[in-house]
Amino acid sequence: MSILRRPALAAAAVGAALAMAVWAIGGGDRANAASGSAPITIGTSLSLSGDFSSDGVAFQRGYELWVADQNKAGGLLGHQIKLNVLSDASSPAQVVSNYERLIGSDHDALVFGPFSSLLTVPAARIAARYGYAFVEGAGGAPSVFGAGLSNVFDVSLPVKLNLVTFAQWIASLPASERPKTAAYATVNDPFTQPQLPLAQQILQKAGVKTVLSKVFPEEVTDYTAIAGQVASAHPDVFILGAVDVPTVSAFTHVFIQQHYNPKAFIATAGPDQGAAFVNAVGTGNENGIMVPNGWYGGFKKADSEKMVAEYIAKYGGTASGVNADVAEAYSVGQVLAQAVNATHSFDQKKIIAYLKSGVTLNSVQGPVKFDKLGENIALKTLTFQWQNGKLVQVLPLGGAGTVKPLFPKPAWQG
């Protein structure tokens, strides 16, 4: 689309538009917030279709569970909460349009972030234009915090550190047990790519030889050739940079067909998707596969256990089947609520200043404390593994609630 520009008129139009936007934000839900106990609306854009649809649905459930709990507790500053969800179809272009509507047209009092670093950056830019705080739970890539935005706050782990605990464990194994070779393959995505280099560096320093390192385009839909290359290299350790269940499932089925079973297999995302992951790889084949994260369904924390119980009551299943995205989304609501209550207002500047103050907040995932970039520096990286049909915490060794890792990984069930 071409845009004709006349400098003076354009500047005047932009100024008028911004003035109208500021005036509008002062109305709508903010007017409701100032008038007794009228409901307020929190807007969000989620991937309810497209590549991130599984995660988007899980995020919606997490947000809705938090809204229900917060409303039972009296809402926010005495106002009941309505959730305004728009679908972005996993598209960066659509996510921009959605937040323009949520803030500029619908004048929602607050907004929650979308799923994925890919969508967080363009969405956060729109929020920054309107001066909105942008609390999110799935935008932890360096690209998010290198975008020069001062309104972004990620309640989850910085993704660049996700694989460190796993790599350090492999490196710490006795020489007689330590794997000799490793392969690395990742989709070209801002969530996955930053995680692998540090893990590779740790393993190489420990003498684990790299036999394959490959980056493949996001557009790839047939992983047979790439997975076949990994199987042919026959590494002891395989680290997969994946953003979804289908990617991990595709690699798994190729490995089964080619009779390749790594001693250790970890994927950056996918195994955390609970029942959806088990169904995709086939019951029994999940055993031994690992995933890094800051939370899982069996997390021993009172508010987390309460949320999991509510999830099971509403959607069925077991604790191991609760997607980690649910907790990330729920944590967003918790953190934003604490900021609103602490500042006694829905004023975006006050909320941003509070979140930047160095205060330590609480979430179902654990403590939240933001550095100057908006990264959560209070959480520790954990590693989980599927064992006997359950996702359990295995690293760091000796941690509360951890069990011994299955190593080598059990054989495929076919």
C-alpha positions in Angstrom: 0.0 0.0 0.0 1.4 3.4 -1.0 0.9 6.4 1.3 0.9 10.0 -0.2 2.6 12.4 2.3 2.2 16.1 2.6 4.4 17.1 5.5 2.5 19.9 7.1 -0.9 18.3 6.6 0.4 14.9 7.7 1.9 16.3 10.9 -1.3 18.1 11.7 -3.3 14.9 11.0 -1.0 12.8 13.2 -1.1 15.4 16.0 -4.9 15.5 15.9 -5.1 11.7 15.8 -2.9 11.3 18.8 -4.8 14.0 20.7 -8.1 12.2 19.9 -6.5 8.9 21.0 -5.3 10.4 24.3 -8.8 11.9 24.8 -10.4 8.6 23.9 -8.2 6.6 26.3 -9.4 9.0 29.0 -12.9 7.9 28.2 -14.4 4.5 27.6 -13.3 2.0 30.2 -11.3 4.6 32.1 -14.5 6.6 32.5 -16.1 3.4 33.8 -13.2 2.9 36.2 -13.8 6.3 37.6 -17.6 5.8 37.9 -18.5 3.6 40.8 -18.3 -0.1 40.1 -18.9 -0.2 36.4 -17.1 -3.2 34.7 -13.7 -2.6 33.0 -12.4 -4.4 29.9 -8.9 -6.0 29.4 -8.1 -6.6 25.8 -5.8 -9.1 24.2 -4.9 -10.6 20.8 -4.4 -14.4 20.7 -3.5 -16.9 18.0 -6.8 -18.9 17.9 -5.9 -20.2 14.5 -2.7 -20.6 12.5 0.8 -21.9 13.6 0.4 -20.9 17.3 -3.2 -21.9 17.7 -2.6 -24.6 20.4 -0.7 -22.0 22.5 -3.2 -19.3 21.8 -6.1 -21.4 23.1 -4.1 -22.3 26.2 -3.3 -18.6 26.8 -7.0 -17.8 26.5 -7.8 -20.4 29.1 -5.2 -19.0 31.4 -6.5 -15.5 31.0 -10.1 -16.6 31.5 -9.2 -18.6 34.7 -7.5 -15.5 36.1 -10.4 -13.3 35.3 -12.9 -15.7 37.0 -10.7 -15.8 40.1 -10.1 -12.1 40.2 -13.8 -11.4 39.8 -14.6 -13.8 42.6 -12.2 -11.8 44.7 -13.9 -8.5 43.9 -12.4 -7.6 40.5 -9.9 -4.8 40.2 -10.4 -1.8 42.5 -14.0 -2.9 42.9 -14.7 -3.3 39.1 -15.7 -6.6 37.6 -13.5 -7.5 34.6 -14.5 -8.4 31.1 -12.0 -10.0 28.7 -12.0 -8.8 25.1 -10.2 -11.4 22.9 -9.4 -10.8 19.3 -7.9 -13.6 17.1 -4.7 -12.7 15.2 -4.4 -16.0 13.2 -0.7 -16.1 14.3 -0.1 -13.1 12.0 2.2 -10.1 12.9 0.1 -7.9 10.6 -3.1 -8.9 12.2 -1.8 -8.5 15.8 -1.0 -4.9 15.0 -4.5 -4.3 13.7 -5.9 -6.0 16.8 -4.1 -3.8 19.3 -4.9 -0.7 17.3 -8.5 -1.7 17.8 -8.3 -2.8 21.4 -6.6 0.5 22.5 -7.4 3.1 19.9 -11.0 2.1 19.1 -12.3 0.0 22.0 -10.4 2.0 24.6 -9.9 -1.0 26.8 -8.6 0.0 30.2 -5.7 -2.5 30.2 -4.2 -5.0 27.7 -2.5 -8.4 28.0 0.2 -9.6 25.6 -0.2 -12.2 22.8 1.6 -15.5 22.4 5.2 -15.6 21.0 8.1 -13.2 20.7 7.3 -12.9 17.0 3.9 -11.2 17.8 5.0 -9.5 21.0 7.4 -7.0 19.3 4.8 -5.4 16.9 2.1 -5.6 19.4 4.1 -3.9 22.1 5.0 -1.1 19.7 1.4 -0.3 19.3 0.9 -0.3 23.1 3.9 2.0 23.5 2.5 4.5 21.0 -0.5 4.8 23.3 1.5 4.8 26.5 0.1 1.4 27.6 1.9 -1.0 30.0 2.4 -4.3 28.1 2.6 -7.2 30.5 3.1 -10.5 28.7 4.1 -14.1 29.3 5.4 -15.5 26.1 7.7 -12.9 24.6 11.1 -13.6 26.2 13.4 -13.5 23.2 16.3 -11.0 23.0 14.5 -9.4 20.0 11.8 -8.2 22.4 14.1 -6.5 24.8 16.4 -5.1 22.2 13.5 -3.3 20.5 14.0 -0.1 22.6 10.6 -0.4 24.2 10.2 0.8 27.8 6.6 -0.5 28.4 7.2 -4.3 28.0 7.3 -6.7 31.0 7.7 -10.5 30.6 6.6 -12.5 33.6 8.3 -15.6 32.4 11.9 -16.7 32.0 14.3 -15.0 29.5 14.4 -17.5 26.7 18.2 -17.2 26.2 18.7 -19.1 29.5 16.2 -21.9 28.9 18.7 -24.6 28.0 21.5 -23.7 30.4 20.4 -26.0 33.2 20.1 -29.0 30.8 23.5 -28.3 29.2 25.2 -27.9 32.6 23.8 -31.2 33.7 25.1 -33.0 30.7 28.5 -31.4 31.1 28.6 -32.4 34.8 28.1 -36.1 34.1 31.1 -38.4 34.8 33.4 -38.8 31.7 32.4 -42.4 31.5 28.7 -41.5 31.2 28.9 -38.2 29.5 27.6 -38.1 25.9 30.3 -37.8 23.3 28.4 -36.1 20.5 25.5 -33.6 20.1 23.3 -32.3 17.2 21.4 -29.0 17.1 18.5 -28.1 14.8 16.3 -25.1 15.2 13.5 -23.3 13.3 14.5 -19.7 12.3 12.5 -18.1 15.1 13.4 -15.4 17.7 12.2 -17.7 20.5 14.3 -20.8 19.6 17.5 -19.5 18.0 18.9 -17.6 21.0 18.6 -20.7 23.2 20.9 -23.0 21.3 24.3 -21.2 21.1 24.8 -21.0 24.8 23.9 -24.7 25.3 26.3 -25.6 22.5 29.1 -23.6 24.0 28.7 -25.3 27.4 28.6 -28.8 25.9 31.6 -28.2 23.5 33.6 -26.9 26.5 32.8 -30.2 28.2 34.1 -32.2 25.3 30.8 -33.0 23.6 31.5 -32.8 19.9 29.0 -31.1 17.6 28.2 -33.4 14.7 25.4 -31.3 13.2 24.1 -27.7 13.6 21.3 -26.6 11.4 18.8 -23.7 11.1 15.7 -24.3 9.0 13.1 -21.8 7.8 9.8 -21.2 9.6 8.0 -22.1 6.3 9.2 -25.7 6.4 6.2 -28.1 6.7 8.0 -31.4 5.9 10.7 -32.1 8.4 11.6 -35.6 7.0 14.9 -34.5 5.4 16.1 -32.5 8.3 15.2 -35.1 10.9 16.8 -37.7 8.6 20.1 -35.8 8.7 20.0 -35.8 12.5 19.3 -39.5 12.6 22.1 -40.3 10.1 24.6 -38.3 12.3 23.4 -40.4 15.3 24.3 -37.9 18.0 24.1 -39.0 21.7 22.3 -35.7 22.5 19.8 -33.9 20.3 18.6 -30.4 21.0 15.6 -29.2 19.0 14.6 -25.6 18.7 10.9 -25.9 18.2 7.9 -23.6 18.8 5.1 -26.1 18.6 4.0 -29.7 19.0 3.9 -30.6 15.2 7.6 -29.9 14.8 8.6 -32.2 17.7 6.2 -34.8 16.7 7.5 -34.9 13.1 11.1 -35.3 14.3 10.1 -38.0 16.7 8.3 -40.1 14.1 11.2 -39.9 11.7 13.6 -41.0 14.5 11.3 -44.0 15.2 11.2 -44.9 11.5 15.0 -44.7 11.3 15.6 -46.6 14.6 17.5 -43.7 16.1 17.0 -43.2 19.8 19.2 -40.4 21.3 20.4 -40.8 24.9 19.0 -37.4 25.6 16.4 -35.4 23.6 15.2 -32.0 24.6 13.0 -29.6 22.7 12.5 -25.9 23.5 8.7 -26.2 23.2 6.2 -28.8 22.4 6.7 -31.4 25.3 5.2 -28.8 27.6 1.8 -29.0 25.8 0.5 -31.8 27.9 -2.0 -34.2 26.4 -1.7 -32.5 23.0 2.0 -33.5 22.9 1.4 -37.1 24.0 -1.3 -37.6 21.5 0.9 -36.3 18.7 4.0 -38.4 19.4 2.0 -41.5 20.4 1.5 -42.8 23.9 4.8 -44.1 25.3 7.0 -42.2 22.9 6.9 -39.2 25.1 8.9 -40.9 27.9 12.3 -39.5 28.3 11.8 -36.4 26.2 12.7 -33.2 28.0 11.7 -29.5 27.9 13.0 -26.4 29.6 10.5 -24.1 31.3 9.8 -22.3 34.5 6.6 -24.2 35.4 4.7 -27.5 35.0 1.4 -28.9 36.1 2.8 -30.5 39.3 4.5 -27.3 40.5 4.4 -27.3 44.3 3.0 -23.8 45.0 -0.4 -23.1 46.6 -1.7 -20.7 44.0 -0.4 -22.9 41.2 -2.1 -26.0 42.6 -5.4 -24.0 43.0 -5.2 -22.9 39.3 -4.4 -26.4 38.1 -7.4 -27.8 40.1 -9.7 -25.2 38.6 -8.4 -26.0 35.1 -9.0 -29.7 35.5 -12.5 -29.0 36.9 -13.4 -26.9 33.9 -11.5 -28.7 31.0 -10.8 -32.2 32.4 -7.5 -34.1 32.2 -4.7 -34.3 34.7 -2.1 -32.0 36.0 0.5 -33.3 33.5 -1.9 -32.3 30.8 -2.0 -28.7 31.7 -0.1 -26.6 29.2 2.6 -24.3 30.6 1.1 -21.5 28.6 -1.9 -21.5 30.9 0.4 -20.6 33.8 2.2 -17.9 31.8 -1.1 -16.3 30.9 -2.5 -16.5 34.5 0.8 -14.9 35.8 0.2 -12.0 33.5 -3.1 -11.3 35.1 -1.6 -11.7 38.6 1.2 -9.3 38.0 -0.9 -6.6 36.4 -3.5 -6.9 39.2 -0.7 -6.3 41.8 0.4 -3.2 39.9 -3.1 -1.8 39.7 -3.8 -2.5 43.4 -0.5 -1.0 44.5 -1.0 2.2 42.5 -4.7 2.3 43.2 -5.4 3.3 39.6 -5.6 2.2 36.0 -3.1 5.0 35.1 -0.6 3.5 32.6 2.3 5.7 33.6 1.9 4.8 37.3 1.6 1.1 36.4 4.8 1.2 34.3 6.7 3.1 37.0 5.6 0.6 39.6 6.7 -2.4 37.5 10.1 -0.7 36.9 10.6 0.0 40.6 12.4 -3.3 41.4 9.5 -4.6 43.5 9.2 -8.4 43.7 5.8 -9.7 42.8 4.1 -13.1 43.0 2.8 -15.4 40.3 1.8 -19.1 39.9 5.2 -19.6 38.2 7.1 -18.1 41.2 8.6 -14.7 41.9 8.6 -11.8 39.4 11.1 -9.0 39.5 11.8 -6.9 36.4 15.2 -5.5 35.4 15.5 -2.3 33.4 14.7 -4.1 30.2 11.5 -5.7 31.5 13.0 -9.2 31.9 12.0 -11.3 34.9 15.3 -11.9 36.8 13.8 -13.7 39.8 12.8 -17.0 38.2 15.2 -20.0 37.8 15.4 -22.2 34.8 13.9 -25.7 35.4 14.0 -28.8 33.2 11.2 -31.3 32.9 10.9 -34.8 31.5 8.1 -37.2 30.6 8.3 -40.3 32.8 5.7 -43.0 32.8 3.1 -40.8 31.2 3.7 -37.8 33.5 5.7 -34.6 33.1 8.0 -34.3 36.1 10.7 -31.9 37.2 14.2 -33.4 36.9 16.6 -30.5 36.9 18.3 -28.9 38.7 19.3 -32.1 40.6 18.2 -32.1 44.2 15.7 -29.3 43.8 12.4 -29.4 45.7 10.0 -31.8 44.0 12.6 -33.1 41.5 13.0 -36.8 40.5 16.0 -38.5 38.9 16.3 -38.0 35.2 15.8 -41.0 32.9 19.2 -41.3 31.2 19.7 -42.8 28.7 16.2 -42.0 27.3 13.9 -45.1 27.2 13.4 -46.8 23.8 10.6 -45.7 21.5 7.4 -47.6 21.8 6.8 -47.5 18.0 
